[in-house]
Every structure is written in structure tokens, then in C-alpha cells.
Amino acid sequence: MSPMTPMPLAALPPHTGVERVLEPLTAGDLHDLCDATEGAINSGGGFGWLAVPPIEVLERFWQGVVTMPARTLLVARLDGVVCGSAQVVLPPPNNEAQAHSAQIVTHFVAPWARGRGLAHALLDEAETVAREAGACVLTLSIRATQGEAIRLYESLGFTRFGTNPAHARVDGALVPGHHYYKMLD
């Protein structure tokens, strides 16, 4: 190709990124986030949901997250499309004893967007958010059946400190879950 010949679109690398949601979700982003959530639930990583709820429930859930002052919603994008999320949850102001900690919840990337480093990027930004809020420790919990996510957390320095043998109930059976922390010093 000469310097003046444009590169075919199929040859361009995908554009990825992570951002904080500081305003209400646009209709397009809400749709994308609900679609990505559906994919995560259907692949077994539904952060509590076992079956995809009605779209209205998903929309209310995500709209509510953005309005909660103790939560920071992070979204991952692939070529402009929201394809994953994580939330950083801070303790309420009256919990002075745990003001040093933050928790990661709803961390997922839709199956069609995996393998591009977005789960890692979401965790990096979650750590930044937690540090900026004054936290020195970050915690999370995950079902023991989510091996790929567990490998990611452990590779990034999260330490397992316990296992709850009755963390979740999936298809009528109790499933263990692991609890992790990471010091942010």
C-alpha cells in the first residue's frame, strides 16, 4: 500500500477504552449495556442474575446505579459500543471503620468483546477510582465456577482470603464463592 492508499476498514485494529459514567446513560449506551449484560448472564457471569430479566428491569437497574452517590460505574467500550462494566462501591459515610475500603461489583465483559484486555482495563480504572476516594484496600467476591475471572484477579495481585461454601444457588445447587482483597498502597 502506498502512503496515500487508505487502509481497509477490516484491517484497522479495534478501538477499546474504559470510562467513568458521570451523567445519566444515553439511550444508546443504556441499550448497549443491557445487551452486554444479557450476554454476560447467558454465559454464566450474571453477577447475581441466573436468567435474563425483562429489559425494563435491566434498564432500571443500570439507571439506578448511576444515581447512587457511593457508586462509580465504569464502562468498557469496543469501537464505541458499551461491552462491559464494573462498579466501585464505597462504604456509607457513617461507616468510618471501613472508610479505607472499596468493593468491586458487576465486573464483566460481554462474551463477544472478550480477549481484548477490557476486563483488565476495567480493574485498573477501578483501582484508580478507589485510590482517588482514599481507599487503600479493594475487595470483591466471585463464584468459584468462574475460573477465567479468578485467574485474572489472582494475576493482578488479588489475594483470596476465604471461601463461602454457600455463596450462591445456581440451578438449585449451592455454589461456593471466593472472597478477594488487594492492598492499594
PyRosetta script that sets phi, psi and omega in degrees:
from pyrosetta import init, pose_from_sequence

init()
pose = pose_from_sequence("MSPMTPMPLAALPPHTGVERVLEPLTAGDLHDLCDATEGAINSGGGFGWLAVPPIEVLERFWQGVVTMPARTLLVARLDGVVCGSAQVVLPPPNNEAQAHSAQIVTHFVAPWARGRGLAHALLDEAETVAREAGACVLTLSIRATQGEAIRLYESLGFTRFGTNPAHARVDGALVPGHHYYKMLD")
pose.set_psi(1, 136.6)
pose.set_omega(1, 175.9)
pose.set_phi(2, -79.7)
pose.set_psi(2, 162.5)
pose.set_omega(2, -179.8)
pose.set_phi(3, -60.0)
pose.set_psi(3, -20.4)
pose.set_omega(3, -177.9)
pose.set_phi(4, -92.7)
pose.set_psi(4, -11.4)
pose.set_omega(4, -178.8)
pose.set_phi(5, -81.4)
pose.set_psi(5, 123.9)
pose.set_omega(5, 179.9)
pose.set_phi(6, -68.0)
pose.set_psi(6, 146.1)
pose.set_omega(6, 177.4)
pose.set_phi(7, -72.8)
pose.set_psi(7, 134.9)
pose.set_omega(7, 177.2)
pose.set_phi(8, -59.6)
pose.set_psi(8, 144.2)
pose.set_omega(8, -177.4)
pose.set_phi(9, -56.2)
pose.set_psi(9, -38.3)
pose.set_omega(9, -178.0)
pose.set_phi(10, -64.0)
pose.set_psi(10, -22.9)
pose.set_omega(10, -178.2)
pose.set_phi(11, -85.9)
pose.set_psi(11, -12.4)
pose.set_omega(11, -179.5)
pose.set_phi(12, -73.0)
pose.set_psi(12, 136.9)
pose.set_omega(12, 177.4)
pose.set_phi(13, -69.7)
pose.set_psi(13, 149.7)
pose.set_omega(13, 178.8)
pose.set_phi(14, -66.4)
pose.set_psi(14, 147.2)
pose.set_omega(14, 176.6)
pose.set_phi(15, -94.2)
pose.set_psi(15, 125.2)
pose.set_omega(15, 179.8)
pose.set_phi(16, -123.2)
pose.set_psi(16, 158.0)
pose.set_omega(16, 177.0)
pose.set_phi(17, -174.5)
pose.set_psi(17, 167.1)
pose.set_omega(17, 177.6)
pose.set_phi(18, -129.7)
pose.set_psi(18, 139.5)
pose.set_omega(18, 178.8)
pose.set_phi(19, -143.3)
pose.set_psi(19, 157.5)
pose.set_omega(19, 175.1)
pose.set_phi(20, -87.4)
pose.set_psi(20, 138.4)
pose.set_omega(20, 176.8)
pose.set_phi(21, -93.2)
pose.set_psi(21, 109.8)
pose.set_omega(21, -175.9)
pose.set_phi(22, -106.6)
pose.set_psi(22, -9.7)
pose.set_omega(22, 179.8)
pose.set_phi(23, -130.6)
pose.set_psi(23, 168.2)
pose.set_omega(23, 176.6)
pose.set_phi(24, -54.4)
pose.set_psi(24, 145.4)
pose.set_omega(24, 179.8)
pose.set_phi(25, -64.4)
pose.set_psi(25, 139.6)
pose.set_omega(25, 172.7)
pose.set_phi(26, -69.5)
pose.set_psi(26, 162.5)
pose.set_omega(26, 179.2)
pose.set_phi(27, -58.3)
pose.set_psi(27, -40.5)
pose.set_omega(27, 180.0)
pose.set_phi(28, -66.9)
pose.set_psi(28, -44.2)
pose.set_omega(28, 179.0)
pose.set_phi(29, -66.4)
pose.set_psi(29, -38.0)
pose.set_omega(29, 177.6)
pose.set_phi(30, -62.3)
pose.set_psi(30, -44.0)
pose.set_omega(30, 178.0)
pose.set_phi(31, -60.8)
pose.set_psi(31, -47.6)
pose.set_omega(31, -179.6)
pose.set_phi(32, -61.4)
pose.set_psi(32, -42.8)
pose.set_omega(32, -178.8)
pose.set_phi(33, -65.5)
pose.set_psi(33, -40.5)
pose.set_omega(33, 176.6)
pose.set_phi(34, -64.4)
pose.set_psi(34, -39.8)
pose.set_omega(34, 178.5)
pose.set_phi(35, -64.4)
pose.set_psi(35, -44.4)
pose.set_omega(35, 178.7)
pose.set_phi(36, -64.8)
pose.set_psi(36, -38.7)
pose.set_omega(36, 178.0)
pose.set_phi(37, -62.0)
pose.set_psi(37, -43.8)
pose.set_omega(37, 177.9)
pose.set_phi(38, -58.2)
pose.set_psi(38, -44.7)
pose.set_omega(38, 178.3)
pose.set_phi(39, -61.6)
pose.set_psi(39, -41.1)
pose.set_omega(39, 179.3)
pose.set_phi(40, -65.8)
pose.set_psi(40, -42.3)
pose.set_omega(40, 178.7)
pose.set_phi(41, -62.9)
pose.set_psi(41, -46.4)
pose.set_omega(41, -178.8)
pose.set_phi(42, -64.9)
pose.set_psi(42, -23.3)
pose.set_omega(42, 179.0)
pose.set_phi(43, -94.5)
pose.set_psi(43, 6.6)
pose.set_omega(43, 174.9)
pose.set_phi(44, 93.7)
pose.set_psi(44, 8.3)
pose.set_omega(44, -179.6)
pose.set_phi(45, -118.9)
pose.set_psi(45, 48.7)
pose.set_omega(45, -171.0)
pose.set_phi(46, -86.0)
pose.set_psi(46, 19.2)
pose.set_omega(46, 178.0)
pose.set_phi(47, 39.5)
pose.set_psi(47, 47.0)
pose.set_omega(47, 175.9)
pose.set_phi(48, 118.2)
pose.set_psi(48, -38.7)
pose.set_omega(48, 177.5)
pose.set_phi(49, -78.0)
pose.set_psi(49, 138.6)
pose.set_omega(49, 176.2)
pose.set_phi(50, -103.5)
pose.set_psi(50, -26.3)
pose.set_omega(50, 176.8)
pose.set_phi(51, -130.3)
pose.set_psi(51, 149.0)
pose.set_omega(51, -178.4)
pose.set_phi(52, -66.9)
pose.set_psi(52, 121.5)
pose.set_omega(52, 177.3)
pose.set_phi(53, -76.2)
pose.set_psi(53, 169.5)
pose.set_omega(53, 175.8)
pose.set_phi(54, -57.2)
pose.set_psi(54, 149.5)
pose.set_omega(54, -176.8)
pose.set_phi(55, -54.6)
pose.set_psi(55, -36.2)
pose.set_omega(55, 179.8)
pose.set_phi(56, -61.9)
pose.set_psi(56, -36.1)
pose.set_omega(56, 179.0)
pose.set_phi(57, -68.0)
pose.set_psi(57, -45.7)
pose.set_omega(57, 178.0)
pose.set_phi(58, -60.7)
pose.set_psi(58, -43.9)
pose.set_omega(58, -179.5)
pose.set_phi(59, -62.2)
pose.set_psi(59, -45.4)
pose.set_omega(59, 179.2)
pose.set_phi(60, -63.5)
pose.set_psi(60, -39.8)
pose.set_omega(60, 179.0)
pose.set_phi(61, -57.8)
pose.set_psi(61, -54.5)
pose.set_omega(61, -175.9)
pose.set_phi(62, -68.4)
pose.set_psi(62, -37.4)
pose.set_omega(62, 176.9)
pose.set_phi(63, -63.6)
pose.set_psi(63, -36.9)
pose.set_omega(63, 178.9)
pose.set_phi(64, -68.2)
pose.set_psi(64, -37.5)
pose.set_omega(64, 179.5)
pose.set_phi(65, -57.5)
pose.set_psi(65, -43.8)
pose.set_omega(65, -176.4)
pose.set_phi(66, -64.7)
pose.set_psi(66, -27.4)
pose.set_omega(66, -176.9)
pose.set_phi(67, -85.7)
pose.set_psi(67, -9.1)
pose.set_omega(67, -175.5)
pose.set_phi(68, -84.8)
pose.set_psi(68, 117.7)
pose.set_omega(68, -174.3)
pose.set_phi(69, -65.0)
pose.set_psi(69, -25.4)
pose.set_omega(69, -178.4)
pose.set_phi(70, -87.9)
pose.set_psi(70, 5.7)
pose.set_omega(70, -178.7)
pose.set_phi(71, -122.2)
pose.set_psi(71, 141.9)
pose.set_omega(71, 171.4)
pose.set_phi(72, -118.3)
pose.set_psi(72, 119.7)
pose.set_omega(72, 178.1)
pose.set_phi(73, -89.7)
pose.set_psi(73, 127.3)
pose.set_omega(73, 173.9)
pose.set_phi(74, -110.3)
pose.set_psi(74, 139.2)
pose.set_omega(74, 175.4)
pose.set_phi(75, -124.7)
pose.set_psi(75, 145.3)
pose.set_omega(75, 173.8)
pose.set_phi(76, -101.0)
pose.set_psi(76, 143.9)
pose.set_omega(76, 178.2)
pose.set_phi(77, -125.9)
pose.set_psi(77, 142.9)
pose.set_omega(77, 171.3)
pose.set_phi(78, -124.9)
pose.set_psi(78, 115.0)
pose.set_omega(78, -176.5)
pose.set_phi(79, 51.9)
pose.set_psi(79, 41.1)
pose.set_omega(79, 175.9)
pose.set_phi(80, 86.6)
pose.set_psi(80, -9.7)
pose.set_omega(80, -177.2)
pose.set_phi(81, -95.9)
pose.set_psi(81, 128.8)
pose.set_omega(81, 176.2)
pose.set_phi(82, -65.2)
pose.set_psi(82, 126.2)
pose.set_omega(82, -174.9)
pose.set_phi(83, -133.3)
pose.set_psi(83, 4.8)
pose.set_omega(83, 179.8)
pose.set_phi(84, -172.9)
pose.set_psi(84, 172.8)
pose.set_omega(84, -179.4)
pose.set_phi(85, -156.2)
pose.set_psi(85, 167.9)
pose.set_omega(85, 166.5)
pose.set_phi(86, -156.6)
pose.set_psi(86, 151.0)
pose.set_omega(86, 174.2)
pose.set_phi(87, -121.3)
pose.set_psi(87, 141.2)
pose.set_omega(87, 171.0)
pose.set_phi(88, -105.8)
pose.set_psi(88, 120.2)
pose.set_omega(88, -176.9)
pose.set_phi(89, -110.9)
pose.set_psi(89, 125.1)
pose.set_omega(89, 177.7)
pose.set_phi(90, -99.0)
pose.set_psi(90, 152.3)
pose.set_omega(90, 177.1)
pose.set_phi(91, -67.7)
pose.set_psi(91, 155.4)
pose.set_omega(91, 178.3)
pose.set_phi(92, -65.1)
pose.set_psi(92, 157.3)
pose.set_omega(92, -176.7)
pose.set_phi(93, -56.8)
pose.set_psi(93, -28.6)
pose.set_omega(93, -179.1)
pose.set_phi(94, -78.9)
pose.set_psi(94, -4.5)
pose.set_omega(94, 179.7)
pose.set_phi(95, -98.8)
pose.set_psi(95, 69.0)
pose.set_omega(95, -177.2)
pose.set_phi(96, -63.3)
pose.set_psi(96, -32.1)
pose.set_omega(96, -177.3)
pose.set_phi(97, -66.4)
pose.set_psi(97, -24.2)
pose.set_omega(97, 179.5)
pose.set_phi(98, -116.3)
pose.set_psi(98, 19.7)
pose.set_omega(98, -179.8)
pose.set_phi(99, -64.5)
pose.set_psi(99, -14.8)
pose.set_omega(99, -179.6)
pose.set_phi(100, -83.4)
pose.set_psi(100, -1.5)
pose.set_omega(100, -172.3)
pose.set_phi(101, -119.4)
pose.set_psi(101, 158.3)
pose.set_omega(101, 173.0)
pose.set_phi(102, -140.0)
pose.set_psi(102, 160.0)
pose.set_omega(102, -177.7)
pose.set_phi(103, -127.0)
pose.set_psi(103, 143.4)
pose.set_omega(103, 173.2)
pose.set_phi(104, -100.4)
pose.set_psi(104, 128.8)
pose.set_omega(104, 174.1)
pose.set_phi(105, -133.6)
pose.set_psi(105, 165.8)
pose.set_omega(105, 179.7)
pose.set_phi(106, 47.7)
pose.set_psi(106, 45.2)
pose.set_omega(106, 176.8)
pose.set_phi(107, -89.0)
pose.set_psi(107, 116.8)
pose.set_omega(107, 178.8)
pose.set_phi(108, -160.9)
pose.set_psi(108, 160.0)
pose.set_omega(108, 169.6)
pose.set_phi(109, -131.3)
pose.set_psi(109, 134.8)
pose.set_omega(109, -179.8)
pose.set_phi(110, -58.4)
pose.set_psi(110, 145.8)
pose.set_omega(110, -177.8)
pose.set_phi(111, -53.6)
pose.set_psi(111, -36.8)
pose.set_omega(111, -176.7)
pose.set_phi(112, -72.3)
pose.set_psi(112, -11.9)
pose.set_omega(112, -177.9)
pose.set_phi(113, -112.3)
pose.set_psi(113, 5.1)
pose.set_omega(113, -176.6)
pose.set_phi(114, -73.9)
pose.set_psi(114, 162.0)
pose.set_omega(114, 177.3)
pose.set_phi(115, 85.8)
pose.set_psi(115, 12.8)
pose.set_omega(115, -178.7)
pose.set_phi(116, -119.2)
pose.set_psi(116, 10.1)
pose.set_omega(116, 177.5)
pose.set_phi(117, 83.8)
pose.set_psi(117, 9.3)
pose.set_omega(117, -176.8)
pose.set_phi(118, -72.0)
pose.set_psi(118, -35.9)
pose.set_omega(118, 177.7)
pose.set_phi(119, -62.6)
pose.set_psi(119, -42.0)
pose.set_omega(119, 177.5)
pose.set_phi(120, -64.3)
pose.set_psi(120, -45.1)
pose.set_omega(120, -179.5)
pose.set_phi(121, -62.4)
pose.set_psi(121, -38.8)
pose.set_omega(121, 176.5)
pose.set_phi(122, -61.7)
pose.set_psi(122, -41.7)
pose.set_omega(122, 179.6)
pose.set_phi(123, -67.5)
pose.set_psi(123, -39.5)
pose.set_omega(123, 176.7)
pose.set_phi(124, -59.1)
pose.set_psi(124, -45.0)
pose.set_omega(124, -179.7)
pose.set_phi(125, -69.6)
pose.set_psi(125, -34.9)
pose.set_omega(125, 176.4)
pose.set_phi(126, -61.1)
pose.set_psi(126, -41.3)
pose.set_omega(126, 177.3)
pose.set_phi(127, -62.3)
pose.set_psi(127, -41.4)
pose.set_omega(127, 178.9)
pose.set_phi(128, -62.2)
pose.set_psi(128, -46.0)
pose.set_omega(128, 178.9)
pose.set_phi(129, -59.6)
pose.set_psi(129, -45.5)
pose.set_omega(129, -178.6)
pose.set_phi(130, -63.0)
pose.set_psi(130, -45.1)
pose.set_omega(130, 178.8)
pose.set_phi(131, -60.8)
pose.set_psi(131, -45.3)
pose.set_omega(131, -179.8)
pose.set_phi(132, -60.9)
pose.set_psi(132, -28.5)
pose.set_omega(132, 178.6)
pose.set_phi(133, -84.6)
pose.set_psi(133, -0.2)
pose.set_omega(133, 178.4)
pose.set_phi(134, 91.6)
pose.set_psi(134, 8.4)
pose.set_omega(134, 179.8)
pose.set_phi(135, -78.7)
pose.set_psi(135, 144.7)
pose.set_omega(135, 175.3)
pose.set_phi(136, -116.7)
pose.set_psi(136, 0.1)
pose.set_omega(136, 175.7)
pose.set_phi(137, -142.3)
pose.set_psi(137, 142.5)
pose.set_omega(137, 179.9)
pose.set_phi(138, -123.5)
pose.set_psi(138, 133.7)
pose.set_omega(138, -178.4)
pose.set_phi(139, -123.0)
pose.set_psi(139, 160.9)
pose.set_omega(139, 174.0)
pose.set_phi(140, -160.9)
pose.set_psi(140, 161.3)
pose.set_omega(140, 176.2)
pose.set_phi(141, -131.5)
pose.set_psi(141, 148.5)
pose.set_omega(141, -177.5)
pose.set_phi(142, -152.1)
pose.set_psi(142, 146.2)
pose.set_omega(142, 174.9)
pose.set_phi(143, -62.3)
pose.set_psi(143, 140.5)
pose.set_omega(143, -179.3)
pose.set_phi(144, -64.3)
pose.set_psi(144, -16.3)
pose.set_omega(144, -179.0)
pose.set_phi(145, -79.4)
pose.set_psi(145, -7.2)
pose.set_omega(145, -175.2)
pose.set_phi(146, -97.8)
pose.set_psi(146, 68.9)
pose.set_omega(146, -173.1)
pose.set_phi(147, -58.3)
pose.set_psi(147, -42.0)
pose.set_omega(147, -178.3)
pose.set_phi(148, -63.5)
pose.set_psi(148, -43.7)
pose.set_omega(148, 178.5)
pose.set_phi(149, -66.6)
pose.set_psi(149, -39.5)
pose.set_omega(149, 178.4)
pose.set_phi(150, -60.6)
pose.set_psi(150, -44.5)
pose.set_omega(150, 178.2)
pose.set_phi(151, -60.8)
pose.set_psi(151, -40.4)
pose.set_omega(151, 178.5)
pose.set_phi(152, -62.2)
pose.set_psi(152, -50.8)
pose.set_omega(152, -178.6)
pose.set_phi(153, -57.7)
pose.set_psi(153, -46.6)
pose.set_omega(153, -178.2)
pose.set_phi(154, -66.6)
pose.set_psi(154, -35.0)
pose.set_omega(154, 179.0)
pose.set_phi(155, -68.4)
pose.set_psi(155, -22.5)
pose.set_omega(155, -179.4)
pose.set_phi(156, -96.8)
pose.set_psi(156, 11.7)
pose.set_omega(156, 173.6)
pose.set_phi(157, 94.1)
pose.set_psi(157, 8.5)
pose.set_omega(157, 174.5)
pose.set_phi(158, -76.8)
pose.set_psi(158, 137.8)
pose.set_omega(158, -177.4)
pose.set_phi(159, -109.6)
pose.set_psi(159, 127.5)
pose.set_omega(159, 176.3)
pose.set_phi(160, -74.2)
pose.set_psi(160, 127.6)
pose.set_omega(160, 179.6)
pose.set_phi(161, -117.1)
pose.set_psi(161, -1.4)
pose.set_omega(161, 178.0)
pose.set_phi(162, -178.9)
pose.set_psi(162, 161.7)
pose.set_omega(162, 176.3)
pose.set_phi(163, -132.1)
pose.set_psi(163, 129.1)
pose.set_omega(163, 176.2)
pose.set_phi(164, -99.1)
pose.set_psi(164, 115.2)
pose.set_omega(164, -177.1)
pose.set_phi(165, -67.7)
pose.set_psi(165, -15.6)
pose.set_omega(165, -179.9)
pose.set_phi(166, -123.2)
pose.set_psi(166, 46.4)
pose.set_omega(166, -176.5)
pose.set_phi(167, -65.9)
pose.set_psi(167, -38.8)
pose.set_omega(167, -177.3)
pose.set_phi(168, -147.0)
pose.set_psi(168, 164.2)
pose.set_omega(168, 173.3)
pose.set_phi(169, -121.4)
pose.set_psi(169, 117.9)
pose.set_omega(169, -178.1)
pose.set_phi(170, -124.8)
pose.set_psi(170, 124.4)
pose.set_omega(170, -178.2)
pose.set_phi(171, 51.2)
pose.set_psi(171, 39.0)
pose.set_omega(171, 176.2)
pose.set_phi(172, 83.4)
pose.set_psi(172, -6.2)
pose.set_omega(172, -178.4)
pose.set_phi(173, -109.3)
pose.set_psi(173, 143.3)
pose.set_omega(173, 176.0)
pose.set_phi(174, -74.1)
pose.set_psi(174, 137.2)
pose.set_omega(174, -178.8)
pose.set_phi(175, -121.6)
pose.set_psi(175, 131.2)
pose.set_omega(175, 177.5)
pose.set_phi(176, -70.0)
pose.set_psi(176, 158.8)
pose.set_omega(176, 176.1)
pose.set_phi(177, -137.8)
pose.set_psi(177, 150.0)
pose.set_omega(177, -178.5)
pose.set_phi(178, -106.4)
pose.set_psi(178, 146.4)
pose.set_omega(178, 178.2)
pose.set_phi(179, -113.9)
pose.set_psi(179, 134.7)
pose.set_omega(179, -174.9)
pose.set_phi(180, -128.6)
pose.set_psi(180, 155.2)
pose.set_omega(180, 170.8)
pose.set_phi(181, -140.3)
pose.set_psi(181, 158.6)
pose.set_omega(181, 173.4)
pose.set_phi(182, -143.1)
pose.set_psi(182, 126.5)
pose.set_omega(182, 176.3)
pose.set_phi(183, -76.3)
pose.set_psi(183, 135.3)
pose.set_omega(183, -175.8)
pose.set_phi(184, -103.1)
pose.set_psi(184, 10.4)
pose.set_omega(184, -178.2)
pose.set_phi(185, -58.9)
pose.dump_pdb("model.pdb")
